[in-house]
Amino acid sequence: SNSGLIETLSNIYLNRMDNFLIDQSSTKQNEFYGRYQNQIFFTWNQSLDELEQIVKSMKSEYHHLSFDIHIGKNLNYLDLYLENRHSLLYSRVHR
């Protein structure tokens, strides 16, 4: 099957974006970044203006990719439910 090759090429291609987002979030306290294939999420406890600048940079650098951006205190990510509860990351299996 070609799925292994496709996943490897995807990881290589998205590595620069991973590093950019990890650098942005890891320099802040208590931030988390995760990606599975083309699904990315990260926590952000800084200002909305800073986040908008990061998103703007990401969209400019990767203008050929489409992004759906959701901002909120919780999300369903793959089979997980994640929630920010007073700056603590709460998770549970969601099906």
Biopython code that builds the backbone (N, CA, C, O; Angstrom):
import numpy as np
from Bio.PDB.StructureBuilder import StructureBuilder

atoms = [
    (1, "SER", "N", (0.833, -1.188, 0.000)),
    (1, "SER", "CA", (0.000, 0.000, 0.000)),
    (1, "SER", "C", (0.876, 1.250, 0.000)),
    (1, "SER", "O", (1.958, 1.265, 0.587)),
    (2, "ASN", "N", (0.400, 2.279, -0.657)),
    (2, "ASN", "CA", (1.132, 3.545, -0.725)),
    (2, "ASN", "C", (0.885, 4.441, 0.482)),
    (2, "ASN", "O", (1.499, 5.501, 0.596)),
    (3, "SER", "N", (-0.004, 4.034, 1.386)),
    (3, "SER", "CA", (-0.352, 4.917, 2.502)),
    (3, "SER", "C", (0.845, 5.216, 3.394)),
    (3, "SER", "O", (0.951, 6.324, 3.919)),
    (4, "GLY", "N", (1.747, 4.260, 3.577)),
    (4, "GLY", "CA", (2.946, 4.506, 4.372)),
    (4, "GLY", "C", (3.844, 5.542, 3.737)),
    (4, "GLY", "O", (4.385, 6.410, 4.422)),
    (5, "LEU", "N", (4.006, 5.453, 2.419)),
    (5, "LEU", "CA", (4.820, 6.423, 1.695)),
    (5, "LEU", "C", (4.179, 7.806, 1.745)),
    (5, "LEU", "O", (4.867, 8.806, 1.950)),
    (6, "ILE", "N", (2.868, 7.863, 1.559)),
    (6, "ILE", "CA", (2.156, 9.140, 1.588)),
    (6, "ILE", "C", (2.285, 9.786, 2.963)),
    (6, "ILE", "O", (2.517, 10.991, 3.066)),
    (7, "GLU", "N", (2.137, 8.993, 4.012)),
    (7, "GLU", "CA", (2.264, 9.530, 5.369)),
    (7, "GLU", "C", (3.681, 10.047, 5.623)),
    (7, "GLU", "O", (3.854, 11.108, 6.224)),
    (8, "THR", "N", (4.681, 9.316, 5.176)),
    (8, "THR", "CA", (6.075, 9.747, 5.343)),
    (8, "THR", "C", (6.338, 11.050, 4.599)),
    (8, "THR", "O", (6.942, 11.968, 5.153)),
    (9, "LEU", "N", (5.890, 11.137, 3.353)),
    (9, "LEU", "CA", (6.084, 12.366, 2.575)),
    (9, "LEU", "C", (5.338, 13.546, 3.201)),
    (9, "LEU", "O", (5.838, 14.671, 3.211)),
    (10, "SER", "N", (4.149, 13.281, 3.718)),
    (10, "SER", "CA", (3.377, 14.319, 4.393)),
    (10, "SER", "C", (4.119, 14.826, 5.629)),
    (10, "SER", "O", (4.177, 16.031, 5.871)),
    (11, "ASN", "N", (4.683, 13.907, 6.405)),
    (11, "ASN", "CA", (5.440, 14.301, 7.598)),
    (11, "ASN", "C", (6.662, 15.131, 7.234)),
    (11, "ASN", "O", (6.972, 16.112, 7.910)),
    (12, "ILE", "N", (7.349, 14.747, 6.180)),
    (12, "ILE", "CA", (8.516, 15.513, 5.729)),
    (12, "ILE", "C", (8.080, 16.911, 5.303)),
    (12, "ILE", "O", (8.711, 17.903, 5.668)),
    (13, "TYR", "N", (7.002, 16.985, 4.533)),
    (13, "TYR", "CA", (6.523, 18.265, 4.019)),
    (13, "TYR", "C", (6.076, 19.193, 5.152)),
    (13, "TYR", "O", (6.362, 20.390, 5.124)),
    (14, "LEU", "N", (5.378, 18.644, 6.144)),
    (14, "LEU", "CA", (4.826, 19.469, 7.217)),
    (14, "LEU", "C", (5.805, 19.711, 8.361)),
    (14, "LEU", "O", (5.473, 20.414, 9.314)),
    (15, "ASN", "N", (6.997, 19.145, 8.282)),
    (15, "ASN", "CA", (7.972, 19.282, 9.358)),
    (15, "ASN", "C", (8.322, 20.734, 9.655)),
    (15, "ASN", "O", (8.432, 21.115, 10.820)),
    (16, "ARG", "N", (8.497, 21.546, 8.624)),
    (16, "ARG", "CA", (8.825, 22.958, 8.838)),
    (16, "ARG", "C", (7.699, 23.694, 9.556)),
    (16, "ARG", "O", (7.950, 24.516, 10.438)),
    (17, "MET", "N", (6.453, 23.393, 9.173)),
    (17, "MET", "CA", (5.323, 24.021, 9.839)),
    (17, "MET", "C", (5.238, 23.544, 11.283)),
    (17, "MET", "O", (4.970, 24.339, 12.184)),
    (18, "ASP", "N", (5.465, 22.248, 11.512)),
    (18, "ASP", "CA", (5.497, 21.731, 12.883)),
    (18, "ASP", "C", (6.503, 22.511, 13.716)),
    (18, "ASP", "O", (6.185, 22.986, 14.806)),
    (19, "ASN", "N", (7.717, 22.641, 13.196)),
    (19, "ASN", "CA", (8.774, 23.334, 13.940)),
    (19, "ASN", "C", (8.413, 24.786, 14.220)),
    (19, "ASN", "O", (8.676, 25.294, 15.309)),
    (20, "PHE", "N", (7.815, 25.451, 13.243)),
    (20, "PHE", "CA", (7.394, 26.841, 13.433)),
    (20, "PHE", "C", (6.373, 26.943, 14.562)),
    (20, "PHE", "O", (6.519, 27.772, 15.459)),
    (21, "LEU", "N", (5.344, 26.105, 14.519)),
    (21, "LEU", "CA", (4.295, 26.166, 15.535)),
    (21, "LEU", "C", (4.797, 25.708, 16.899)),
    (21, "LEU", "O", (4.400, 26.261, 17.925)),
    (22, "ILE", "N", (5.657, 24.713, 16.918)),
    (22, "ILE", "CA", (6.233, 24.259, 18.187)),
    (22, "ILE", "C", (7.093, 25.369, 18.787)),
    (22, "ILE", "O", (7.026, 25.625, 19.990)),
    (23, "ASP", "N", (7.894, 26.021, 17.962)),
    (23, "ASP", "CA", (8.711, 27.135, 18.457)),
    (23, "ASP", "C", (7.836, 28.246, 19.031)),
    (23, "ASP", "O", (8.158, 28.815, 20.074)),
    (24, "GLN", "N", (6.743, 28.551, 18.360)),
    (24, "GLN", "CA", (5.853, 29.613, 18.831)),
    (24, "GLN", "C", (5.188, 29.241, 20.147)),
    (24, "GLN", "O", (5.070, 30.076, 21.043)),
    (25, "SER", "N", (4.752, 27.985, 20.267)),
    (25, "SER", "CA", (4.029, 27.594, 21.472)),
    (25, "SER", "C", (4.957, 27.191, 22.608)),
    (25, "SER", "O", (4.610, 27.384, 23.773)),
    (26, "SER", "N", (6.124, 26.638, 22.305)),
    (26, "SER", "CA", (6.999, 26.170, 23.383)),
    (26, "SER", "C", (7.721, 27.304, 24.087)),
    (26, "SER", "O", (8.204, 27.130, 25.206)),
    (27, "THR", "N", (7.803, 28.467, 23.445)),
    (27, "THR", "CA", (8.433, 29.596, 24.121)),
    (27, "THR", "C", (7.491, 30.212, 25.145)),
    (27, "THR", "O", (7.913, 31.021, 25.972)),
    (28, "LYS", "N", (6.247, 29.842, 25.095)),
    (28, "LYS", "CA", (5.257, 30.303, 26.068)),
    (28, "LYS", "C", (5.097, 29.215, 27.129)),
    (28, "LYS", "O", (5.433, 28.054, 26.897)),
    (29, "GLN", "N", (4.591, 29.595, 28.269)),
    (29, "GLN", "CA", (4.407, 28.607, 29.330)),
    (29, "GLN", "C", (3.134, 27.804, 29.113)),
    (29, "GLN", "O", (2.121, 28.324, 28.647)),
    (30, "ASN", "N", (3.209, 26.545, 29.457)),
    (30, "ASN", "CA", (2.044, 25.656, 29.501)),
    (30, "ASN", "C", (1.296, 25.539, 28.179)),
    (30, "ASN", "O", (0.066, 25.504, 28.172)),
    (31, "GLU", "N", (2.006, 25.479, 27.077)),
    (31, "GLU", "CA", (1.364, 25.311, 25.777)),
    (31, "GLU", "C", (1.605, 23.897, 25.275)),
    (31, "GLU", "O", (2.570, 23.239, 25.666)),
    (32, "PHE", "N", (0.723, 23.444, 24.411)),
    (32, "PHE", "CA", (0.793, 22.077, 23.904)),
    (32, "PHE", "C", (0.516, 22.092, 22.411)),
    (32, "PHE", "O", (-0.351, 22.831, 21.945)),
    (33, "TYR", "N", (1.244, 21.282, 21.662)),
    (33, "TYR", "CA", (1.082, 21.179, 20.214)),
    (33, "TYR", "C", (0.931, 19.713, 19.849)),
    (33, "TYR", "O", (1.642, 18.859, 20.377)),
    (34, "GLY", "N", (0.008, 19.425, 18.949)),
    (34, "GLY", "CA", (-0.154, 18.053, 18.475)),
    (34, "GLY", "C", (-0.565, 18.026, 17.017)),
    (34, "GLY", "O", (-1.275, 18.914, 16.546)),
    (35, "ARG", "N", (-0.116, 17.000, 16.301)),
    (35, "ARG", "CA", (-0.521, 16.820, 14.907)),
    (35, "ARG", "C", (-0.596, 15.337, 14.614)),
    (35, "ARG", "O", (0.281, 14.565, 15.003)),
    (36, "TYR", "N", (-1.658, 14.948, 13.922)),
    (36, "TYR", "CA", (-1.775, 13.611, 13.361)),
    (36, "TYR", "C", (-2.160, 13.786, 11.905)),
    (36, "TYR", "O", (-3.232, 14.307, 11.600)),
    (37, "GLN", "N", (-1.297, 13.357, 11.016)),
    (37, "GLN", "CA", (-1.455, 13.547, 9.575)),
    (37, "GLN", "C", (-1.673, 15.026, 9.286)),
    (37, "GLN", "O", (-0.768, 15.827, 9.522)),
    (38, "ASN", "N", (-2.836, 15.416, 8.786)),
    (38, "ASN", "CA", (-3.036, 16.834, 8.469)),
    (38, "ASN", "C", (-3.928, 17.548, 9.485)),
    (38, "ASN", "O", (-4.423, 18.643, 9.216)),
    (39, "GLN", "N", (-4.132, 16.939, 10.639)),
    (39, "GLN", "CA", (-4.954, 17.531, 11.695)),
    (39, "GLN", "C", (-4.034, 18.088, 12.779)),
    (39, "GLN", "O", (-3.299, 17.336, 13.419)),
    (40, "ILE", "N", (-4.073, 19.387, 12.980)),
    (40, "ILE", "CA", (-3.186, 20.055, 13.930)),
    (40, "ILE", "C", (-4.025, 20.727, 15.005)),
    (40, "ILE", "O", (-5.095, 21.270, 14.729)),
    (41, "PHE", "N", (-3.527, 20.682, 16.229)),
    (41, "PHE", "CA", (-4.099, 21.534, 17.262)),
    (41, "PHE", "C", (-2.986, 21.995, 18.183)),
    (41, "PHE", "O", (-1.965, 21.325, 18.338)),
    (42, "PHE", "N", (-3.202, 23.144, 18.786)),
    (42, "PHE", "CA", (-2.281, 23.612, 19.815)),
    (42, "PHE", "C", (-3.034, 24.515, 20.775)),
    (42, "PHE", "O", (-4.032, 25.142, 20.417)),
    (43, "THR", "N", (-2.535, 24.568, 21.999)),
    (43, "THR", "CA", (-3.143, 25.439, 22.998)),
    (43, "THR", "C", (-2.469, 26.800, 22.931)),
    (43, "THR", "O", (-1.326, 26.928, 22.491)),
    (44, "TRP", "N", (-3.199, 27.807, 23.374)),
    (44, "TRP", "CA", (-2.672, 29.169, 23.336)),
    (44, "TRP", "C", (-3.280, 29.958, 24.481)),
    (44, "TRP", "O", (-4.497, 30.130, 24.549)),
    (45, "ASN", "N", (-2.440, 30.433, 25.371)),
    (45, "ASN", "CA", (-2.905, 31.211, 26.519)),
    (45, "ASN", "C", (-2.420, 32.655, 26.471)),
    (45, "ASN", "O", (-2.520, 33.380, 27.461)),
    (46, "GLN", "N", (-1.901, 33.071, 25.331)),
    (46, "GLN", "CA", (-1.418, 34.445, 25.182)),
    (46, "GLN", "C", (-2.529, 35.286, 24.541)),
    (46, "GLN", "O", (-3.682, 34.858, 24.481)),
    (47, "SER", "N", (-2.181, 36.463, 24.075)),
    (47, "SER", "CA", (-3.188, 37.369, 23.524)),
    (47, "SER", "C", (-3.704, 36.873, 22.171)),
    (47, "SER", "O", (-3.017, 36.157, 21.441)),
    (48, "LEU", "N", (-4.918, 37.273, 21.869)),
    (48, "LEU", "CA", (-5.523, 36.942, 20.582)),
    (48, "LEU", "C", (-4.748, 37.609, 19.447)),
    (48, "LEU", "O", (-4.634, 37.040, 18.361)),
    (49, "ASP", "N", (-4.218, 38.801, 19.684)),
    (49, "ASP", "CA", (-3.412, 39.489, 18.662)),
    (49, "ASP", "C", (-2.182, 38.676, 18.285)),
    (49, "ASP", "O", (-1.852, 38.561, 17.105)),
    (50, "GLU", "N", (-1.497, 38.108, 19.289)),
    (50, "GLU", "CA", (-0.319, 37.272, 19.008)),
    (50, "GLU", "C", (-0.707, 36.038, 18.205)),
    (50, "GLU", "O", (-0.005, 35.644, 17.274)),
    (51, "LEU", "N", (-1.822, 35.437, 18.570)),
    (51, "LEU", "CA", (-2.299, 34.255, 17.851)),
    (51, "LEU", "C", (-2.642, 34.602, 16.408)),
    (51, "LEU", "O", (-2.305, 33.854, 15.491)),
    (52, "GLU", "N", (-3.305, 35.724, 16.206)),
    (52, "GLU", "CA", (-3.657, 36.145, 14.849)),
    (52, "GLU", "C", (-2.414, 36.381, 13.999)),
    (52, "GLU", "O", (-2.427, 36.093, 12.803)),
    (53, "GLN", "N", (-1.345, 36.897, 14.592)),
    (53, "GLN", "CA", (-0.086, 37.091, 13.863)),
    (53, "GLN", "C", (0.523, 35.755, 13.448)),
    (53, "GLN", "O", (1.029, 35.620, 12.334)),
    (54, "ILE", "N", (0.476, 34.778, 14.333)),
    (54, "ILE", "CA", (1.002, 33.447, 14.021)),
    (54, "ILE", "C", (0.193, 32.817, 12.896)),
    (54, "ILE", "O", (0.759, 32.254, 11.959)),
    (55, "VAL", "N", (-1.122, 32.910, 12.988)),
    (55, "VAL", "CA", (-1.991, 32.347, 11.950)),
    (55, "VAL", "C", (-1.744, 33.056, 10.621)),
    (55, "VAL", "O", (-1.686, 32.410, 9.575)),
    (56, "LYS", "N", (-1.598, 34.365, 10.657)),
    (56, "LYS", "CA", (-1.317, 35.135, 9.436)),
    (56, "LYS", "C", (0.002, 34.685, 8.812)),
    (56, "LYS", "O", (0.077, 34.500, 7.597)),
    (57, "SER", "N", (1.035, 34.507, 9.622)),
    (57, "SER", "CA", (2.337, 34.034, 9.124)),
    (57, "SER", "C", (2.217, 32.645, 8.522)),
    (57, "SER", "O", (2.777, 32.361, 7.463)),
    (58, "MET", "N", (1.479, 31.785, 9.210)),
    (58, "MET", "CA", (1.307, 30.411, 8.740)),
    (58, "MET", "C", (0.563, 30.388, 7.400)),
    (58, "MET", "O", (0.958, 29.667, 6.484)),
    (59, "LYS", "N", (-0.500, 31.168, 7.286)),
    (59, "LYS", "CA", (-1.263, 31.215, 6.033)),
    (59, "LYS", "C", (-0.440, 31.808, 4.897)),
    (59, "LYS", "O", (-0.570, 31.387, 3.748)),
    (60, "SER", "N", (0.398, 32.775, 5.212)),
    (60, "SER", "CA", (1.251, 33.382, 4.191)),
    (60, "SER", "C", (2.303, 32.395, 3.702)),
    (60, "SER", "O", (2.525, 32.260, 2.499)),
    (61, "GLU", "N", (2.941, 31.714, 4.627)),
    (61, "GLU", "CA", (3.999, 30.755, 4.284)),
    (61, "GLU", "C", (3.438, 29.532, 3.560)),
    (61, "GLU", "O", (4.080, 28.988, 2.661)),
    (62, "TYR", "N", (2.252, 29.106, 3.951)),
    (62, "TYR", "CA", (1.641, 27.891, 3.385)),
    (62, "TYR", "C", (0.338, 28.250, 2.677)),
    (62, "TYR", "O", (-0.697, 27.626, 2.911)),
    (63, "HIS", "N", (0.396, 29.258, 1.810)),
    (63, "HIS", "CA", (-0.792, 29.779, 1.128)),
    (63, "HIS", "C", (-1.478, 28.739, 0.252)),
    (63, "HIS", "O", (-2.659, 28.887, -0.062)),
    (64, "HIS", "N", (-0.777, 27.710, -0.142)),
    (64, "HIS", "CA", (-1.344, 26.669, -1.001)),
    (64, "HIS", "C", (-2.120, 25.617, -0.201)),
    (64, "HIS", "O", (-2.748, 24.736, -0.788)),
    (65, "LEU", "N", (-2.079, 25.704, 1.128)),
    (65, "LEU", "CA", (-2.852, 24.790, 1.970)),
    (65, "LEU", "C", (-4.083, 25.515, 2.478)),
    (65, "LEU", "O", (-4.067, 26.735, 2.638)),
    (66, "SER", "N", (-5.145, 24.776, 2.732)),
    (66, "SER", "CA", (-6.327, 25.404, 3.324)),
    (66, "SER", "C", (-6.348, 25.094, 4.817)),
    (66, "SER", "O", (-5.965, 24.007, 5.249)),
    (67, "PHE", "N", (-6.798, 26.063, 5.581)),
    (67, "PHE", "CA", (-6.844, 25.933, 7.031)),
    (67, "PHE", "C", (-8.252, 26.217, 7.516)),
    (67, "PHE", "O", (-8.876, 27.190, 7.092)),
    (68, "ASP", "N", (-8.746, 25.385, 8.391)),
    (68, "ASP", "CA", (-9.964, 25.663, 9.142)),
    (68, "ASP", "C", (-9.507, 25.931, 10.563)),
    (68, "ASP", "O", (-8.954, 25.050, 11.221)),
    (69, "ILE", "N", (-9.734, 27.134, 11.032)),
    (69, "ILE", "CA", (-9.245, 27.523, 12.347)),
    (69, "ILE", "C", (-10.433, 27.685, 13.277)),
    (69, "ILE", "O", (-11.406, 28.371, 12.962)),
    (70, "HIS", "N", (-10.331, 27.041, 14.427)),
    (70, "HIS", "CA", (-11.379, 27.103, 15.442)),
    (70, "HIS", "C", (-10.740, 27.543, 16.749)),
    (70, "HIS", "O", (-9.759, 26.953, 17.201)),
    (71, "ILE", "N", (-11.294, 28.571, 17.343)),
    (71, "ILE", "CA", (-10.781, 29.078, 18.608)),
    (71, "ILE", "C", (-11.860, 28.866, 19.658)),
    (71, "ILE", "O", (-13.008, 29.269, 19.473)),
    (72, "GLY", "N", (-11.487, 28.237, 20.749)),
    (72, "GLY", "CA", (-12.434, 28.000, 21.823)),
    (72, "GLY", "C", (-11.765, 27.313, 22.994)),
    (72, "GLY", "O", (-10.559, 27.070, 22.980)),
    (73, "LYS", "N", (-12.549, 27.005, 24.001)),
    (73, "LYS", "CA", (-12.017, 26.359, 25.199)),
    (73, "LYS", "C", (-12.047, 24.843, 25.106)),
    (73, "LYS", "O", (-11.502, 24.164, 25.976)),
    (74, "ASN", "N", (-12.676, 24.293, 24.061)),
    (74, "ASN", "CA", (-12.708, 22.834, 23.927)),
    (74, "ASN", "C", (-12.776, 22.453, 22.454)),
    (74, "ASN", "O", (-13.113, 23.267, 21.594)),
    (75, "LEU", "N", (-12.444, 21.185, 22.189)),
    (75, "LEU", "CA", (-12.555, 20.673, 20.834)),
    (75, "LEU", "C", (-12.567, 19.157, 20.840)),
    (75, "LEU", "O", (-12.079, 18.513, 21.768)),
    (76, "ASN", "N", (-13.133, 18.609, 19.787)),
    (76, "ASN", "CA", (-13.036, 17.177, 19.515)),
    (76, "ASN", "C", (-11.928, 17.021, 18.490)),
    (76, "ASN", "O", (-11.980, 17.605, 17.408)),
    (77, "TYR", "N", (-10.928, 16.228, 18.838)),
    (77, "TYR", "CA", (-9.760, 16.031, 17.980)),
    (77, "TYR", "C", (-9.556, 14.541, 17.822)),
    (77, "TYR", "O", (-9.185, 13.845, 18.768)),
    (78, "LEU", "N", (-9.807, 14.052, 16.600)),
    (78, "LEU", "CA", (-9.765, 12.616, 16.335)),
    (78, "LEU", "C", (-10.719, 11.930, 17.301)),
    (78, "LEU", "O", (-11.916, 12.217, 17.268)),
    (79, "ASP", "N", (-10.240, 11.038, 18.160)),
    (79, "ASP", "CA", (-11.120, 10.362, 19.125)),
    (79, "ASP", "C", (-11.014, 10.953, 20.524)),
    (79, "ASP", "O", (-11.371, 10.297, 21.502)),
    (80, "LEU", "N", (-10.529, 12.179, 20.629)),
    (80, "LEU", "CA", (-10.361, 12.813, 21.930)),
    (80, "LEU", "C", (-11.259, 14.026, 22.068)),
    (80, "LEU", "O", (-11.550, 14.726, 21.098)),
    (81, "TYR", "N", (-11.687, 14.255, 23.289)),
    (81, "TYR", "CA", (-12.318, 15.515, 23.657)),
    (81, "TYR", "C", (-11.295, 16.241, 24.526)),
    (81, "TYR", "O", (-10.834, 15.693, 25.528)),
    (82, "LEU", "N", (-10.939, 17.460, 24.155)),
    (82, "LEU", "CA", (-9.955, 18.252, 24.894)),
    (82, "LEU", "C", (-10.615, 19.536, 25.371)),
    (82, "LEU", "O", (-11.414, 20.145, 24.660)),
    (83, "GLU", "N", (-10.266, 19.932, 26.580)),
    (83, "GLU", "CA", (-10.877, 21.128, 27.149)),
    (83, "GLU", "C", (-9.872, 21.870, 28.026)),
    (83, "GLU", "O", (-9.102, 21.258, 28.766)),
    (84, "ASN", "N", (-9.893, 23.180, 27.931)),
    (84, "ASN", "CA", (-9.097, 24.035, 28.809)),
    (84, "ASN", "C", (-9.962, 24.360, 30.017)),
    (84, "ASN", "O", (-10.949, 25.088, 29.913)),
    (85, "ARG", "N", (-9.584, 23.817, 31.150)),
    (85, "ARG", "CA", (-10.296, 24.097, 32.397)),
    (85, "ARG", "C", (-9.364, 24.893, 33.299)),
    (85, "ARG", "O", (-8.506, 24.332, 33.981)),
    (86, "HIS", "N", (-9.545, 26.193, 33.291)),
    (86, "HIS", "CA", (-8.736, 27.081, 34.133)),
    (86, "HIS", "C", (-7.246, 26.818, 33.936)),
    (86, "HIS", "O", (-6.502, 26.645, 34.901)),
    (87, "SER", "N", (-6.824, 26.791, 32.681)),
    (87, "SER", "CA", (-5.424, 26.597, 32.258)),
    (87, "SER", "C", (-4.899, 25.188, 32.472)),
    (87, "SER", "O", (-3.690, 24.971, 32.390)),
    (88, "LEU", "N", (-5.769, 24.227, 32.742)),
    (88, "LEU", "CA", (-5.387, 22.816, 32.805)),
    (88, "LEU", "C", (-6.017, 22.101, 31.620)),
    (88, "LEU", "O", (-7.195, 22.304, 31.325)),
    (89, "LEU", "N", (-5.241, 21.267, 30.940)),
    (89, "LEU", "CA", (-5.745, 20.534, 29.784)),
    (89, "LEU", "C", (-6.426, 19.261, 30.263)),
    (89, "LEU", "O", (-5.782, 18.380, 30.833)),
    (90, "TYR", "N", (-7.722, 19.169, 30.031)),
    (90, "TYR", "CA", (-8.524, 18.017, 30.405)),
    (90, "TYR", "C", (-8.809, 17.238, 29.127)),
    (90, "TYR", "O", (-9.102, 17.830, 28.088)),
    (91, "SER", "N", (-8.723, 15.914, 29.199)),
    (91, "SER", "CA", (-8.996, 15.107, 28.005)),
    (91, "SER", "C", (-9.759, 13.849, 28.375)),
    (91, "SER", "O", (-9.677, 13.353, 29.499)),
    (92, "ARG", "N", (-10.503, 13.345, 27.398)),
    (92, "ARG", "CA", (-11.175, 12.050, 27.542)),
    (92, "ARG", "C", (-11.385, 11.480, 26.146)),
    (92, "ARG", "O", (-11.395, 12.212, 25.156)),
    (93, "VAL", "N", (-11.551, 10.174, 26.083)),
    (93, "VAL", "CA", (-11.811, 9.512, 24.802)),
    (93, "VAL", "C", (-13.217, 9.887, 24.362)),
    (93, "VAL", "O", (-14.173, 9.809, 25.135)),
    (94, "HIS", "N", (-13.319, 10.292, 23.117)),
    (94, "HIS", "CA", (-14.598, 10.724, 22.539)),
    (94, "HIS", "C", (-14.871, 9.873, 21.309)),
    (94, "HIS", "O", (-14.022, 9.782, 20.422)),
    (95, "ARG", "N", (-16.014, 9.264, 21.241)),
    (95, "ARG", "CA", (-16.352, 8.441, 20.074)),
    (95, "ARG", "C", (-17.670, 8.863, 19.492)),
    (95, "ARG", "O", (-18.122, 8.286, 18.504)),
]
sb = StructureBuilder()
sb.init_structure("model")
sb.init_model(0)
sb.init_chain("A")
sb.init_seg("    ")
for serial, (resi, resn, name, xyz) in enumerate(atoms, 1):
    if name == "N":
        sb.init_residue(resn, " ", resi, " ")
    sb.init_atom(name, np.array(xyz, "f"), 0.0, 1.0, " ", f" {name:<3s}", serial, name[0])
structure = sb.get_structure()
